[in-house]
Amino acid sequence: MTTNPAPPEITYPYEVPIKAMGLAHDNFEKTIVGIVSRHVPDLDAGAVTTRPSLNGKYISVTVTIMAGSRAQLEAIYLDLKACGQVLMTL
């Protein structure tokens, strides 16, 4: 029988991409950046990338941050999930 090793501990600060997906409309990116900025006030403008779906109906917004703690990441994801515009997070 093979056992899987325990995952390595994450050492903070840690660069992590946060991705949120939703319907493509003009303010989706601004909404996501606003949510993340509440938890990462010094967010760099180059940290945000967007990608539309093939048919243009959906959009993904990725914000790469330097996370200071697991609690910070959890708070960001909780706020994203609470946003009615966000359909999925990664």
C-alpha positions as CSV (number, residue, x, y, z in Angstrom):
1,M,0.0,0.0,0.0
2,T,1.3,3.5,-1.0
3,T,0.6,6.5,1.2
4,N,0.6,10.0,-0.1
5,P,3.0,12.3,1.6
6,A,1.6,15.3,3.5
7,P,1.6,18.5,1.4
8,P,4.4,20.9,2.2
9,E,3.5,23.8,4.5
10,I,3.1,27.1,2.7
11,T,5.5,29.8,3.9
12,Y,4.1,33.3,3.9
13,P,4.4,35.8,2.3
14,Y,3.3,33.7,-0.7
15,E,2.5,34.8,-4.3
16,V,-0.8,33.4,-5.3
17,P,-3.2,34.0,-8.2
18,I,-6.8,34.4,-7.3
19,K,-9.2,33.7,-10.1
20,A,-12.9,34.6,-10.2
21,M,-15.3,33.9,-13.1
22,G,-18.6,35.4,-14.0
23,L,-20.8,36.8,-16.7
24,A,-18.9,39.2,-19.0
25,H,-20.1,42.8,-18.3
26,D,-18.4,46.1,-18.0
27,N,-18.0,46.2,-14.2
28,F,-17.1,42.6,-13.4
29,E,-13.3,43.3,-13.4
30,K,-13.7,46.4,-11.3
31,T,-15.9,44.5,-8.8
32,I,-13.3,41.7,-8.4
33,V,-10.4,44.2,-8.0
34,G,-12.4,46.1,-5.5
35,I,-13.1,43.0,-3.4
36,V,-9.4,41.9,-3.5
37,S,-8.2,45.5,-2.8
38,R,-10.1,45.5,0.5
39,H,-7.8,42.8,1.7
40,V,-4.6,43.8,-0.2
41,P,-4.6,47.7,-0.2
42,D,-1.2,47.9,-2.0
43,L,-2.4,45.9,-5.0
44,D,-0.2,46.5,-8.0
45,A,-2.0,47.5,-11.3
46,G,-0.1,44.9,-13.2
47,A,-1.4,42.1,-11.0
48,V,-4.8,41.9,-12.8
49,T,-5.4,39.9,-16.0
50,T,-8.7,39.1,-17.7
51,R,-9.7,36.4,-20.2
52,P,-13.0,36.2,-22.0
53,S,-14.6,32.8,-22.8
54,L,-14.6,31.6,-26.4
55,N,-18.2,32.8,-26.9
56,G,-17.7,36.0,-24.9
57,K,-20.5,35.3,-22.5
58,Y,-18.1,34.8,-19.5
59,I,-14.9,36.4,-18.2
60,S,-12.3,35.3,-15.8
61,V,-10.3,37.8,-13.8
62,T,-7.1,36.8,-12.2
63,V,-5.5,38.9,-9.5
64,T,-2.0,37.8,-8.4
65,I,-1.2,38.9,-4.8
66,M,1.5,38.5,-2.3
67,A,-0.6,36.8,0.5
68,G,0.5,37.5,4.0
69,S,-1.5,34.7,5.7
70,R,-3.9,31.9,5.2
71,A,-6.5,34.0,7.0
72,Q,-6.1,36.8,4.5
73,L,-6.7,34.3,1.6
74,E,-9.7,32.8,3.3
75,A,-11.2,36.2,3.8
76,I,-10.7,37.1,0.1
77,Y,-12.4,33.9,-1.0
78,L,-15.3,34.4,1.4
79,D,-15.9,37.9,0.0
80,L,-15.7,36.7,-3.6
81,K,-18.1,33.8,-2.9
82,A,-20.5,36.3,-1.3
83,C,-20.6,38.5,-4.4
84,G,-23.6,37.7,-6.5
85,Q,-21.7,38.3,-9.8
86,V,-19.1,35.6,-9.1
87,L,-20.0,32.2,-10.5
88,M,-16.8,30.4,-9.6
89,T,-13.5,30.9,-7.8
90,L,-10.2,29.1,-8.1
